[in-house]
């Protein structure tokens, strides 16, 4: 039985430049030579022969170690103290629906939505992703991102007991997408042209649970981006079970930024949570880590 082919990530900020590549080769070459000389200086004739006798195994192990070390250093150490232990998970009733069912559900709420490349969801998921989700293009819903978000919030209010604590404070002075999320959405638009509903590889919060929103942002992979209030509200419309109990992993919308006073100080993050009064949409500090929260994200990949 043949193995499922790996899906190649598509880096949001682009590939390395020639200058970066040359500098990295120089850096790694110097490090490898220095490490090798230190190790070789400790060998005698017998131990040197033992090393030579295991050359194939040694070469493979060294290669893996170098790759793992480099990958470890690609994650920023910014805000690495904004982390707390979390054992929160998804509700037992939560199941991801087929993309076709998600698209049908979204069109019931928003009949104006047109095409969707549903076949994208037949591909293998990129590393880090848990599922395929259907997300409307905000341009197909309203003139602005915040107006489209308000439409999604209003739809949630027709589906369940729901409180929007940011009502009246969702215009451009309060709510905006992060630059990374905007660039990722532009790439998705280019990959799935002419479609009102985008198919996105995603994880629903477990990958970045117990960390602050800004720590989640800086620790994401090169092809990963935070999901915002519109995307996650749409996901909750098609998957109401995801946030249906007080002990579920709550949702930070780290693909968005929020200004509490509408003064261009975007130091908050929108969120969806659940309490005895039902689900609510509110805001919290982007630098606070809590064990009950997780930040969902999307992943880009190369399409032929």
N, C-alpha and C positions, 0 to 999 in steps of 0.2 A: 504494500500500500504506500503510495507516494505521500510525502509530507506536504502539508499546506504551505504554499509559498509565503514568505514573509512580506509584509507590506512596508514599503519604504517611507520613512517620515519626510515631510516637507517643512523645512525650517522657515519660521515666520520672518526672521530677519535676514534670510538669505544665507548662502554658503560662505565659507571663509574666503577672504581676499588673498591674492598671491603674496602680499607682504606678510599677512598673518601666518600663512602656511609656511613661508620660509623661516620666520622667527620661531614658530613652534618646532619645526624640524631641527633648527639649531639648538633650541633649549633642550629638547628631548635627547638629541644626539649627545650633547655634553653630559647630561644626567646619566645616560646609559653607559657611556664610556667610563665615567667616574665610578659608577657602581661596580662595573665589571673589573676595573683595575683594583679596587678595594678587595673584592672577593678573590681575585686571582692571587693577590699577594699573600693570602692565607693558605694556599694550596701547596702540597708537596707532590712528588712524583706519583705516589700511589693515589692520592685523592684526585689529582688531575685526571688520571686515567679513568677513575670511577665516573667523573663528570663526563668525559668523552664517550664512555660506554652508554650513557643515557641521553645522548645529545638530542634525539628526537623528542623525547618526553620533556626534557629541560627546555627546549626551544618553544614548545607549545605552552608550557606553564609560564615562561617568561612573557610570552606574547599576551596571554590572558591577564597577567598581573599588570602589565603596562596599560592595557586597555581599561581595566577596572580602575586603576589609579587615576588615569586621565579623566574618566567619566565622573569619578568622585569629586574631582576639582572643578568640574564644569558647573557645579551647583554653588551659587553664591552663599556666603556665610552671613549675609545681611539679615538682621532680625532673627538670628538663630536661637535667641533666648525667648522668643515669643512662641513657645511650643509647650503644650501640656499633654499628659497622657489621656487617652480617650478609649473607651470600650463601647461607645455608641455605634449602632449599626442601622441598617434599613429595617423597616417593619417586616414581619414574617409574611404579611399578605402582599408585599410588593413584588411584582413581576413585570419585566419589560415586555411591552406589546410589540408585535411585528410592525415594521415601519408603515405598511399599508393601513393598518388599524389606526395608527397615530395620525396619519394624513387625513383619513376619513373623519376622525374626531375633530381635528382642527378646522376642517371645512364646515362642520356643523356650527361651530362657534363663529367662524369668519368665512361666510360663503363667497366672498370676493377673491379668496386665495385660489390661484391657478395651479400650474404644473409643478411636478416634483419628480426628480430622478430617483425613483424608488429602488432601481436596480443597484444603486451605490451600496445599499445595505446588504447586498449579496457577497461583498468582498470580505476578506478576513479583517478583523479589527486590528488597528495599529497597537503597538505596545503601550500599555497603560490604560487603554480604553476598556470599558465594560459592556458597552451597548451602542446601538445606533438610535439617535433621536431625531425627530422631525421638528424643525425650527422655522417659523415664518420669517421672511425678509421683512424688516420693518417698513421698507419703502413700498411694499405691496399693501400695507395696511393704513398708513397715515403719512402726512407730510414730514413728521419728525419722529425721532427715536422715542422721545418721552411720551408723545401722543399715542404711539403704537403700544408702548408699555402700559399706559393707562387703559387701553382697550383690553389688554390681556388681564389686568387686575380686575376690571369690571366683569369680565367673563368668569373669573374665579368666584366672584361674588354671587353669580347665578348658579354655580355648581355646588357650593357648600357654604357653611357658616364661615365668613371671612371678614376680617377687619383691615382696612388700608389706613394705617396710622400716618401715612405721608400724603394723604389726599390734599390736593391744592398746592402741594410743594414738590411737583415733579417736572417743572419746566427746565429749560437749559441752564438756569442759574443754580439749580439744585442737583440735577442728575446728568451724568455723562458717562460714556463708555471709556474704558482705558484705551490708550493708543494701540496696545497689543491686540486687544479684542477687536478694535475697528479694522486693523490690518488683516487679522485672521478672517473676518467676515468678508472683506474685499476679495481675498483669495478664494474663499468658498463661492462667492458670486461668480468669479472668473471660471472656476472649475465646473459649476453647475449653472451655466448661463440661461437666462430667460425663464427661470423657475421661481415661483413665489414661495415655495417651501424647500428649505435646504435640508439635506441629510447630513448629520454631524456625528462623528465618532466621539463618544463622551464617557466620562465616569461621573457618578452621581454624588460624590462627596467623600467617599472612604479614603481615597488616595491622599487627601489633604485634610484629614480630620484632626482636631485638637491644635490647630495652628492659627495664627492671626491671618487675616486676609492678605496683608502685605507680605508676610512670610510665604504664603502659598504662591503669590505672584512671582517672587524672585526665585523660588525653588522649582519652577516648572521647566520641563524639557524644552528643547529648541522648537518642537512642533506643537507645543501645548499652549493653551490660552484659557483664561478664566471666562466662565459663562456669566451673563448678566441677568437682570431682572426679567427682561422680555423672554429670553431663551428658557429660563428656569420656570417662569410662570406658565409658559406654553407646555413645558414638560410636566408640570403639575396638573394642567388641564387634561393631559392624556394619561397621566399616571397619578391619580389622586391618592392612591395608597402609599406613595413614597413619603408623604408627610401627613400621617393619619393617627398618630398617637404621641403622647407627651414624652415618651422615652425614645423616640426615633432620633436619628442624627439630623439636626437642623441644617439649614442651608444658607451659607454666605454667598452672595452674588458678587464674587470678586472680579468679574469682568466689567463691573460698573464702579463708579466713584460717586460719593454724595457729599454735598456741602450743606451742613446743618442750618447755617444762617443765610445761605444763598449769597455768600460773599467771596466766592472763588477759592475758599479754603476747603478743598476736597479731601478731607481726612476721615470720612466715614464710609461705610459699605452697606448697601441695602441687604436685607435678609428676609427669608421666610422662616417662620417658626410656628409652633403649635402649643397651645395650652388648653386649659379647661374650656375656654371660650371659643375654641376652634383655631383655625389658621389665621395668622396675621402677617402683614407686610410692614416692616419697620426698618430701623437703621441702627448701626452700632459702630464703635470705634474700629478703625482698620488695624490698629496696633495691639488689640487685645486678643489673647488666645483663650478659648474656653473649650472644655472637653465635650460640650454638647453640639459644637458646630463643625461643619465640614464644607469645603469649597469645591463644588463641581467644576469640571473643566472639559474643554474639547481638544481634539487632536487633528492636525492636518496630515495628509499623506499624499504621495505622488500618484496622480491619475494619468493614464495614457492619453 
